[in-house]
Amino acid sequence: MPKHGKKYRQADSAIPTGSLFAPLDAVKLIKDQELTRFDATVEVHFRLGVNVRHADQQLRGTIALPHGTGRSVTVAVFAEGDKAKEAEAAGADFVGGADLAKRVAEGFTDFDVAIATPDMMGEVGKLGRVLGPAGKMPNPKTGTVTFDITKAVEDVKGGKVEYRTDRTGIVHLGIGKRSFSTEQLVENYQSVLDEILRAKPAATKGRYIKSITLAQTMGPGVPVDTTRTQNLLEEVAA
């Protein structure tokens, strides 16, 4: 039996072996692929020349995508008093202090992002075994440990996403939906690429970006030319 369905194989056959696509052409190709009945996520995968065994070569940060991700993000905020009220007003889905921490400790993780005020980290820090493996532990480096709760919630809801290298030195990130316009996807891709280049660790040696692949959910990867790093919006306009 074939590993992939007919639509996947047809889409894959349109990608010549060894070819590299300009970002604009890669996005257009993905938008031409009708593989799912739902609005598929368009993903980008950067294979980086970093040694993640060294802390100074691990990447972790956040990016505010100009057009968001196209998906609804559920936010849990660990806060009390006025900061809890601020979180509710900002649109947080779950808000609480010790009571919310207790729910999470018992297995509640039905949220995408967790935010906490610094004074709550004593409670939240105990949830490392639950939130850590899921990548949901609040962290000052990603802006999710802060007293500015309104901004943190609005940023996450508005399309701010976290990125990090995995154990093999790859960054995986959704940059929007297939229903987005070509221009929107290219602009989101440009923002991510700019951030990855900006975040290049000083200790990195040799080739930094080894490969870039664009793909949609359940679709084949489209290899992207890593040398195309500027003027991508002008390409769209042309």
N, C-alpha and C positions, 0 to 999 in steps of 0.2 A: 504494500500500500504506500502511496506517496505521502511524504511528511507534510506537504502543504497542498491546499486546494487549488483548483483551476485558476481562480482570480489571482492568487499569489504568484503562481508560476508564470502567468501572463505578464504580471507586473515586473517580475524578476527578469524575464527575458528581454525587457526593454532597457536593461542596464548592462551594457557591454562589459565583459570581464576586463578589469584593468583600467577602466575609464574613470576620469575625474570630472565632476560637474561644477560649473560656476554655481555659487549659492542660489542665484536667481533661477537658473535652469533646474536645479535640484528641487526647489520649491514648486516650480511649475509642473515638474514630472509627478511629484507627490499629489498635487491637487488634481491631476488627470487620472489618478488611480482611484477607482471606486471599489473598495475592498470590503467595506463594512456597511451595515444598515444604520449604525450610529455615527455621530460626529467624532471621528477619530482624533486623537491627540497627535500632534506633530512633535517629534522628539529630536534632540540633537545629542550626539555622543562624541566627546573629545577624548582621544587616547593620548595621554600626555607622557612626556619623557621625564617623569619625576620618580623619585624613590620614596614611596610613602612610608617606608620603614623609618625614615627620618622625619621628625616632627616639623622641621623647617622646610620640608618640601611637600607638605600636605596642604591642599587648598580647601578653604571653607569660607563662605561668605554669603551675601545676598545680592540679588539683582532686582531692580524694579523694571519689569518689562513694560515698554511704552503702551502696549495694547493688552496687557494682562495675559492670563493663561486660558481664559475662556471657560474655566471651571469654577464652580462654587466652592469656596474654602470655608471649612468649619473651624472656628477658633475657640479655644478654651483659655480663660484667663484666671490665674491664681492671684487674687487680690482681696482686700478687705476694706470696709469703710467707704470713704469717698472714692477711692480708686476702683472699688467694685462697681459703684454707681457709674463712674466714668466709663468703665468697660462695657457696661450694659448700654449706655447711651451711644457708644461708638459702634455697637452692632455685634459684640461678642456673643457667641452661641451658648457658651457655658461659662458661668462666673461663680467663683467660690473661693473660700480659704481652706481651712482644715477639713471642712466637709467635702470639698471637691477632691482634695488630696486623698481622703479616705476612699472615695469612690474609685479613683484611679488605682490606688493600691489594691483594691478588690477586683481590678480587671477592666474598668471602664476606660476605653481608648477611642471612643467614637468621635474623634476630632482629628483635623489635619495638622494643626499648629497649636502649640502651647506657649502662652506668654505669662510671665510672672513679674511682679514687683520685687525689687531686691530684698525687701523685708520678708518675703514669703519663701525665699530660697532655702531656708532651714527646713521647711516642710517639704518643698518640692525636691530638694536634694535627696530625700529618702526614697524617691520614686525612680531612681536611676535604673533599676532592674526592669522596670516596666516601660519607661519612656526612652531610655537609652537605645535599646535594640531597634525600636521603631523610628528612631531619628527625630523624636519629638521633645527631647529635653531642652528647656529654655536655656539660651546661651547669650551672654553679653555681646559676643562677637557677631551675632546675627541680629542683634537688636530686639531679642525676645525676653531679655531681662532688663526692665526699664520702669521708671516712674511715669514716663510719658506714654501712658496706656492708650490714649486716643490715637496718637500717631502710629503706634505699633499695630493696633488693630486695623486702622484704615490702610496702612501700607500692605499688610498681608491680604486684606480683602480686595485691595486694588490691583494686585498682581505682583507683589514683591515675593520672590521665591528664593529659597536657600539652595546652594549648591555645595558639593564637596566631592573630593576624590574618593573612589572606592578602594578596595584592597589591591586592585590591579592598576591603579593610576588613571582610571577613567571617570570622567564627569558625565552623568546622565541628566538631562533636563528637558522638560516639556516646554515648548515655546509658543503654544497656542493650539487652535483647533484647525482641522482641514477646511472648515467653513470660513476661516479668516481669509481676507483678501491676500493676494500675493504680496502686496506692499506691506501689510501688517506683519506677515510672517517673516519677511526679509528684515524689517526693522527690528523685530524681536530677536532674530538671529544675530543681527549686527550688534545689538546691545549685549548679548551673551558673549559673543566673540571678543568684543572690546574689554569686557570684564575679565575674561580668562587671560587675555594678553596682559592686562594691567596687573593681575594677581600673580604673575610669573615669579616663582621663588628665586631669590638671589643665588641660592645654592645649586640651582638646576644647571646641569652640564649637558652639552650636546643639543640635539634637536628637541625643542620644547613641545610643539604640537606635532605629533606623529601622524595622526589621521583625524578626520572629522567625518561623521556619518549622519545623514538626516534620514528619518523614517517616520512613517505613521504607524499607529497601533495595528498590529497584525500584518504589517507590510514589510517588504524587503528593504535593506539599507541602501541608501544612495550615497556613494563616496563623493565627498566635496573637496575641491581644490583648496588646500590649506594656505596657498599663497594669495588667495583672493580675500584680502582683509579690509580693503578700503573702497570707497565710492560705490558701495552696493546699492544705495538708494538711487544713485544716478543711473545705474544699470536698469533699475525698475522704470525710472522715468523715461529712459530711452526706448 
